[in-house]
Amino acid sequence: MQRGGREGGVRDDKRAPPPYQAPSRETCVAEAASSGDRLFRSIVAAKPKLVTGVPDGMLSRTIMLCEASPDFPYIACAREEECIGVASGAAMAGERAIVMVQNAGLLNSLGAFATMGLRYGLPFVVIVTNRGALADPNGYDIEKREAFDAGVRPMARVFDFDANDLPDDLIPAAFKWAEAARKPVILALEKRLGAEAAA
């Protein structure tokens, strides 16, 4: 500490960190494009028969790329339990299927997930944007995350990943696990603190 200063009081030489500044819209768009492209490449590498989902902002780039893909159809659904039904049908036929939804959407479809995916041991992959994380503190998302943790994690295997730092082999590895376990697997993607600095 040092005495003095304008007021003649005590001043601490350690400066407080600057206040938090949310990343700019341009930074968010660039990160979404980068992570969306990476997720799409991983999906293509897994060679699914189909991808289905309900829109979510964090998945928008990946959904656009899936819709344009010549490798598989993207089946847009109105409700998340429809996605589970589509994926379950594909898995029953021995085909690889991917579901993309938000955590609240998976909560809405737990009945279908349990009575089809879990009951019949169907190895499909569910990509969930786990909203309400510490780096994603929208007031309307907090309860979704708490309900996801309380309702989904006890009934199914969930693997957590930083949405901005996805491994290239994520989806092929998820299918390998689901097929070995003979059950669906959930990949929870979330925004993490410091991700914008690392990107």
N, C-alpha and C positions, 0 to 999 in steps of 0.2 A: 504494500500500500504506500501511497505517496500523499504527503500533505500539500495543500495548496490548491491551485485551480482558481477559477474565476470567483467562486463564492468563498474561497478560503477554507473550504471543508475538506473532508477526506475523500480521495478518489482511488478507486481500485484499478490497477493497471490491466487487469483481465477484462477484456471487453466482452459484452454479451453478444451471443451470435445474432446475426441479422434475423429479423422476423421471417417466418415461413412465407414463401411466395409460391402460389400454385403454379404449375407449369403452364406455359402459354398454350393457346388452342393449337398453334402450329406444332408445338412439341408433342402434344397429345395425339394429333393426327399422324405425325411421323412415327411415333411409337406404336400406335394401333396398326399402321400399315406394316411396319417391320415385324411385329409379333404376329399379325394376321397372316402375313406371307409365310413366316416360319411354320406356323401351325398348319397352314394349307399344304406346304411341302411335306410335312410329316404325315398328314392324312393321305396324300397321294402315295407316299412310300408304303403305306399299310395295305394298299390295294383293296379298299372296301367295295362292296357291291353297290352300296348307297349311303348317302348322308341325309339325315333329316333333322329338322330343328324348328325353333320358334325364335324370332329376332331378339337380339340383345346388342346393345351398343358396343360392348367389348368384343363381340364376335362378328361385327358387321363386315369387316374386311374379309375375313375367312368365309363368311356366308356368300359374299359377292363372288369370290374366287370359285367356291364350290358350285354355285349356280352356272358359271361359265365353263366349268370343266367338261371336257369330252370323255373323261375316264369313268365317270359315274354320275348318276342323277342326284340332284339335291331336291328332296321332297319337303316343301314348306308346309308346315301344319299350323292349324289355328290354336290348338291346345297341346300341352306337353304330353298328356297321356296318349294322344294320337301318335306322337313320336315314339313312345315306348311300344305301342302296338305295331308300328311299321318296323321298328328294329327287331322286335320279338319275332315277327313273321319271317323276316330275312334270316335271322339266326336259326329258327326252326328248320329252314330250308338249307342250312349249312353254309350260309353266306355271311360275310362280314358287314356289319352295319354300325354306324356312328350316329349318336344323338347329340345335338348341341342346344343347351338351354341355360337359363339363369338358375341360381339356387332356389329362388321362390317357385320357379316352374317345376323343378324336380320335386319340391315339396308337394305341389298340387297333384303330381302324378304318382305318389308313393303307392297307392293301391294297385295301379297297373304294374308298377315296377316290381312290387312284392309278389303279386299273384301270377305274373308271367315271367319276368326276368329271373327273379330269385327262385321261385317255385320250380321252374323247369330247367334251371341251370343254363341259361342262354348267354353265351359269351359275346355280348356286344359292349361297345365302349360309349360311355356318357361323358361328354365334355361339359363341365358346369362352370359358369362364371360365378365365383363365390363372392358376391357383392357384400359390402358392409365391413370390409377389412380396415385395419388401422390407417392404411393409405387411401382408402375409398370410403370416407365417413359420411356418406349421405344419410341424413336422418331417417329417410324412408327405407334404407337398406339394413340398418343395424339389427332389427328384429328378424329379418330374413336369415341373416348369418347365424344368429343364436338358435333359431328354429332348425336350420340346416345341421348345425353341430349336434343339437339334441335329438333330432328325428332321423337323419340320414346316416350319420356315422355309426350308430349302434347296429344298424341293419345291413350295411354293405361296406365293402372296402373302398376307402377314399384315399387317393394319393394327391398331395398338394404340390402346386408348382407356382412359381412367379410367372405371371402372364407375359412379362417382358423379357424372360430369360428361359425359354423353353428348349429342352434338348431336341436335336434333330430327329432322334429315333423314338420320340415320345409315343406316338400312336402305334407304330409297329411293336414296341415293347409292351404297351397296354394290351394289345390283342394277344400277344404271346402269353401274358399273365392270365387274361380272361379265359383263354382256351385251355390253359393248363389247369386253372382252378374250376373250370366249367361253371362260370357265373359272370354276370356283368361287372364291369369295373368302372369306377367314377374318377375322373381327373378333375380336380378342383383348381381352377386358375384364378389367381387373385392378384391385385395390384399390391406391390410391396414398397415399403419406405426405401428411399434411396435409388429406386429403379430408374428414375429420370436422370439422375446423375451418372449412373452406370451406362445408360443407353447412348 
